[in-house]
Amino acid sequence: MPVGSHFGEQQLEDDEAELGLTPVWVELTEAIQTCEEALEAQRAPRWGRRELWVLRELNRRAGPS
């Protein structure tokens, strides 16, 4: 689901725009899986490992659903 305009105008970093990134809402587990797959395929952006760590930490702190 696209992120709504009520959050303000999108301001991607240059490298994010070059990669064609578009913010969307996804479940935390889907975000983790997508990041893991990108890292395994060596197609993750330079910040991919940090992003994955943060996502896993958020998931850990959220506890069982």
C-alpha distances in whole Angstrom, upper triangle without the diagonal:
4,6,9,12,14,14,16,17,15,18,18,21,23,23,19,19,21,19,16,14,11,9,5,5,7,10,13,15,13,13,17,17,15,18,21,20,20,23,25,25,26,23,21,22,25,23,21,24,24,20,21,23,21,19,21,23,20,20,24,24,22,24,24,21
4,6,9,11,11,13,13,12,15,15,18,20,20,16,16,19,17,14,12,8,6,4,6,9,13,15,18,15,14,18,19,17,18,22,21,20,23,26,25,26,22,21,21,24,22,21,24,23,20,21,24,21,19,22,24,21,22,25,25,23,26,26,24
4,7,8,8,10,11,10,13,13,17,19,20,16,16,19,18,15,12,9,6,5,6,10,13,15,18,16,15,18,20,18,19,22,23,22,24,27,26,27,24,21,21,23,21,21,23,22,19,20,23,20,18,22,23,20,21,24,24,22,25,26,23
4,5,6,8,10,10,14,15,19,21,22,18,18,22,21,18,15,12,9,9,10,13,16,18,21,19,18,22,23,21,23,26,26,25,28,31,30,30,27,25,24,27,24,24,27,26,22,24,26,23,21,25,26,22,24,27,26,24,27,28,25
4,5,6,7,8,12,14,18,20,22,18,18,21,21,18,16,13,11,12,13,17,20,21,24,23,21,25,26,24,25,28,29,27,30,33,32,32,29,27,25,27,25,26,28,27,24,26,28,25,24,27,28,25,26,30,29,27,30,31,29
4,5,8,10,14,16,20,23,24,21,20,24,24,21,19,16,13,13,14,18,20,21,25,24,22,26,28,26,26,30,31,29,32,34,34,34,31,29,27,29,27,27,30,27,24,27,28,25,24,27,27,24,26,29,28,26,29,30,28
4,7,8,11,13,17,20,21,18,18,22,22,19,17,14,11,12,13,16,19,19,23,22,20,23,25,24,24,27,28,27,29,32,32,31,28,26,24,26,23,24,26,24,21,24,25,22,21,25,24,21,23,27,25,24,27,29,27
4,6,9,12,15,18,20,17,17,21,21,19,17,14,12,14,15,19,22,22,26,25,22,25,28,25,25,29,30,28,30,33,33,32,29,26,24,26,24,25,27,25,23,25,27,24,23,27,27,24,26,29,28,27,31,32,30
4,6,10,13,15,17,15,14,18,18,16,15,12,12,14,16,20,23,23,27,25,22,26,28,25,25,29,29,27,29,32,31,30,27,25,23,24,23,24,27,25,22,25,27,24,24,28,28,26,28,31,30,29,32,34,32
4,6,10,12,14,11,10,14,15,13,11,9,9,12,14,18,21,21,24,22,20,23,24,22,21,25,26,23,25,29,28,27,23,21,19,21,19,20,23,22,19,22,24,22,21,25,26,24,26,29,28,27,31,32,31
4,7,9,12,10,9,13,14,13,11,11,11,14,17,20,22,22,25,24,21,23,25,22,21,25,26,23,24,28,27,26,23,20,17,19,17,19,22,20,18,22,23,21,21,25,25,24,26,29,28,28,32,33,32
4,6,8,6,6,9,10,10,8,9,9,13,16,18,21,21,24,22,18,21,23,20,18,22,23,20,21,25,24,22,19,17,14,15,14,16,19,18,16,19,21,19,20,23,24,23,25,28,28,27,31,32,31
4,6,5,6,9,10,11,10,12,12,16,19,21,23,23,25,23,20,21,23,20,19,22,23,19,20,24,23,21,18,16,12,13,12,15,18,16,15,19,21,19,20,23,24,23,26,28,28,29,32,34,33
4,5,5,6,9,10,10,13,15,18,21,23,26,25,27,25,22,23,25,22,20,23,23,20,21,24,23,20,17,16,12,13,14,16,19,18,18,21,23,22,23,26,27,26,28,31,31,32,35,37,36
4,5,5,6,9,9,12,14,18,21,22,24,23,25,23,19,21,22,19,17,20,20,16,17,20,19,17,14,12,9,10,11,13,16,16,15,18,20,20,21,24,25,25,27,29,30,30,33,35,34
4,5,5,6,6,9,10,14,17,18,21,20,22,20,16,18,20,16,15,18,18,15,16,20,18,17,13,11,9,10,10,12,15,15,13,16,19,18,18,21,23,22,24,27,27,27,30,32,31
4,5,5,6,8,11,14,18,20,23,23,24,22,19,21,22,19,18,21,21,17,19,22,21,19,15,14,12,14,14,16,19,19,17,20,23,22,21,25,26,25,27,30,31,30,33,35,34
4,5,8,11,14,17,21,22,25,24,26,23,20,22,23,19,18,21,20,17,18,21,19,17,14,13,11,13,14,15,19,19,18,21,23,23,23,26,28,27,29,32,32,32,35,36,36
4,6,9,12,15,18,19,22,21,22,20,17,19,19,15,14,17,16,13,15,18,16,14,10,10,8,11,13,13,17,17,16,18,21,21,20,23,25,25,26,29,30,30,32,33,33
4,7,10,13,16,17,21,21,22,19,17,19,19,16,16,19,18,15,17,20,18,17,13,13,11,15,15,15,19,20,17,19,22,22,21,24,26,25,26,29,30,30,32,33,32
4,7,9,13,14,17,18,19,16,14,16,17,13,13,17,16,13,16,19,17,17,13,12,10,14,13,13,17,17,14,16,20,19,18,21,23,22,23,26,27,26,29,30,28
4,6,10,12,16,17,18,16,13,17,17,14,15,18,18,16,18,21,20,20,16,15,14,17,16,16,19,19,16,18,21,19,18,21,23,21,22,26,26,25,28,29,27
4,7,10,13,14,16,14,12,15,16,14,14,18,18,16,19,22,21,21,18,16,15,17,16,15,18,18,14,16,19,17,15,19,20,18,19,23,23,22,25,26,24
4,6,10,12,14,12,10,14,15,13,14,17,18,17,19,22,21,22,19,17,17,20,18,17,20,19,15,17,19,17,15,18,20,18,18,22,22,20,23,23,21
4,7,9,12,10,9,13,14,13,14,17,18,18,20,23,23,23,21,19,19,22,19,18,20,19,15,16,19,16,14,17,18,15,15,19,19,17,20,20,18
4,6,8,6,6,10,11,10,12,15,15,16,18,20,21,22,20,18,19,21,19,17,19,18,14,14,17,15,12,14,16,14,13,17,18,15,18,18,15
4,5,5,6,9,10,11,12,14,16,17,19,20,21,23,21,19,20,22,20,17,19,18,15,14,16,14,11,12,14,12,10,14,15,12,14,14,12
4,5,5,6,9,10,11,12,14,15,17,18,20,21,20,17,19,20,17,15,16,15,12,11,12,11,7,9,11,8,7,11,12,10,12,12,11
4,5,5,6,9,10,11,12,14,15,16,18,20,19,17,19,21,18,15,16,16,13,11,13,12,8,9,12,10,8,11,13,11,12,12,11
4,5,5,6,9,10,10,12,14,15,16,18,17,15,17,20,18,15,16,16,13,11,14,14,10,11,14,13,11,14,16,15,16,15,14
4,5,5,6,9,10,11,12,14,15,16,15,13,14,16,14,11,13,13,10,8,11,11,7,10,12,11,10,14,16,14,16,17,16
4,6,5,6,9,10,11,12,14,15,15,12,14,16,14,10,11,12,9,6,9,9,6,7,10,10,9,12,14,14,15,15,15
4,5,5,6,9,10,10,12,14,14,12,15,17,16,12,12,14,12,9,12,13,10,10,14,14,12,15,17,17,17,17,17
4,5,5,6,9,10,11,12,11,10,12,15,14,10,12,14,11,9,13,14,11,12,16,15,14,17,20,19,20,20,20
4,5,5,6,9,10,10,10,7,10,12,10,7,8,10,8,6,10,11,9,10,14,14,14,16,18,18,20,20,20
4,5,5,6,9,10,10,9,12,13,12,9,9,11,10,7,10,12,10,10,14,15,14,16,19,19,20,20,21
4,5,5,6,8,9,8,12,14,14,10,11,14,13,11,14,16,14,14,18,18,17,19,22,22,23,23,23
4,6,5,6,5,5,8,11,11,8,10,13,11,10,14,15,14,15,18,19,19,21,23,23,25,25,25
4,5,5,6,5,8,10,10,7,7,11,11,9,12,14,14,14,17,19,18,20,23,23,24,25,26
4,5,8,8,12,13,14,11,11,14,14,12,14,17,16,16,19,21,20,21,24,25,26,26,26
4,5,8,11,13,15,12,13,16,16,14,17,20,18,19,22,23,23,24,27,28,28,29,29
4,6,9,10,12,10,11,14,14,14,16,19,18,19,22,23,23,25,28,28,29,30,30
4,7,9,11,9,12,14,14,14,17,18,18,19,22,23,23,25,28,28,29,30,30
4,7,8,5,8,11,10,10,13,15,15,16,19,20,20,22,24,25,26,27,28
4,5,5,9,10,10,11,14,15,15,17,19,20,21,23,25,26,28,29,29
4,6,8,9,10,12,13,14,16,18,19,20,22,23,25,26,28,30,30
4,6,6,6,9,10,11,12,14,16,17,18,20,21,23,25,27,27
4,5,5,6,9,10,10,12,14,15,16,18,20,21,23,24,25
4,5,5,6,9,10,11,12,14,15,16,18,20,21,23,24
4,5,5,6,9,10,11,12,14,15,17,18,20,23,24
4,5,5,6,9,10,11,12,14,15,17,19,21,21
4,5,5,6,8,10,10,12,14,15,17,18,19
4,6,5,6,9,10,10,12,14,16,18,19
4,5,5,6,9,10,10,12,14,17,18
4,5,5,6,9,10,11,13,15,15
4,5,5,6,9,10,11,13,14
4,5,5,6,9,10,13,15
4,5,5,6,9,12,13
4,5,5,7,9,10
4,5,5,8,11
4,5,9,11
4,7,8
4,6
4
